[in-house]
Amino acid sequence: METAIRGRLTLSPNTVFNPKPGEKQSLCKGPCTNRGILMAISTTGAGRAGVLEKPVIERTTPGRESEFDVRKSRKIAPPYRVILHNDNFNKREYVVQVLMKVIPGMTLDNAVNIMQEAHYNGLAVVIICAQADAEEHCMQLRGNGLLSSIEPASGGC
């Protein structure tokens, strides 16, 4: 579609791009329809007429918010706690096995500590995660015969 003819860049039969050496020229005539990225082509001095260098990409989106502002404006789902409740039915070893099976990345040491805390204090926080994940973990724990619930994890750990 593009051809170089004697130092001129022909974009279409009706448009000829003929910059002076060292100039940066935009390929847009009039208002550009794509304001997100503006490409500029730089030409060099004698001996390299018609040779195009790598395009320079310039951001020309006026009024765009910074990445921080965009992240801040998005609503992030609040975290939820998955809570294990003590029961008088399941053996401690079984509770540890279920925790390791249901919760991703659960180590033997963490499972034992969570089981012990639930046994002595009546409940223990198993994991803090997104609401959808918390609901899934809770249902899996219940499906394996353990008592569990979820609650919003607002106000810290």
TAURBEL-V407221 format. One record per backbone hydrogen bond with DSSP energy under -0.5 kcal/mol. CO is the residue of the C=O (numbers start at 1). NH is the residue of the N-H. E is the energy in kcal/mol with one decimal. If there is no record, write none. Layout:
((CO & NH & E) (CO & NH & E))
//
This chain:
((3 & 5 & -0.6) (3 & 10 & -2.8) (5 & 8 & -1.8) (8 & 5 & -2.6) (8 & 10 & -0.7) (9 & 11 & -0.6) (9 & 17 & -3.0) (10 & 3 & -1.5) (12 & 15 & -0.8) (15 & 11 & -1.3) (15 & 12 & -1.3) (16 & 18 & -0.6) (17 & 9 & -3.1) (20 & 23 & -2.0) (23 & 25 & -0.5) (23 & 43 & -1.2) (25 & 41 & -1.5) (28 & 30 & -0.5) (33 & 35 & -0.8) (36 & 60 & -0.8) (37 & 39 & -0.5) (38 & 58 & -2.0) (39 & 27 & -0.7) (40 & 56 & -1.9) (41 & 25 & -1.4) (42 & 53 & -0.8) (43 & 22 & -1.4) (45 & 48 & -1.4) (48 & 51 & -2.1) (50 & 52 & -0.5) (55 & 57 & -0.6) (56 & 40 & -1.6) (56 & 58 & -0.6) (58 & 38 & -2.0) (58 & 60 & -0.6) (60 & 62 & -1.0) (61 & 64 & -1.3) (66 & 70 & -2.1) (67 & 71 & -2.2) (68 & 72 & -2.4) (69 & 73 & -1.9) (70 & 74 & -1.1) (74 & 76 & -0.6) (79 & 153 & -2.9) (80 & 129 & -2.4) (81 & 83 & -0.6) (81 & 151 & -1.6) (82 & 126 & -3.6) (82 & 127 & -0.8) (83 & 149 & -2.0) (84 & 124 & -2.0) (85 & 147 & -0.5) (91 & 95 & -1.9) (92 & 96 & -2.1) (93 & 97 & -2.2) (94 & 98 & -2.5) (95 & 99 & -2.4) (96 & 100 & -2.1) (97 & 101 & -1.8) (98 & 102 & -2.7) (99 & 103 & -2.2) (102 & 104 & -0.6) (103 & 106 & -1.6) (107 & 111 & -2.5) (108 & 112 & -2.5) (109 & 113 & -2.3) (110 & 114 & -2.6) (111 & 115 & -2.5) (112 & 116 & -2.7) (113 & 117 & -2.4) (114 & 118 & -2.4) (115 & 119 & -2.4) (116 & 120 & -2.6) (117 & 121 & -2.9) (118 & 122 & -1.4) (122 & 86 & -2.3) (124 & 84 & -3.1) (124 & 126 & -0.5) (127 & 82 & -2.7) (129 & 80 & -3.5) (130 & 134 & -2.8) (131 & 135 & -2.7) (132 & 136 & -1.9) (133 & 137 & -2.8) (134 & 138 & -2.5) (135 & 139 & -2.3) (136 & 140 & -2.1) (137 & 141 & -2.6) (138 & 142 & -2.5) (139 & 143 & -2.5) (140 & 144 & -1.0) (141 & 144 & -0.6) (141 & 146 & -2.4) (142 & 145 & -2.0) (146 & 148 & -0.6) (147 & 85 & -2.9) (149 & 83 & -3.5) (151 & 81 & -3.5) (153 & 156 & -0.6))
//
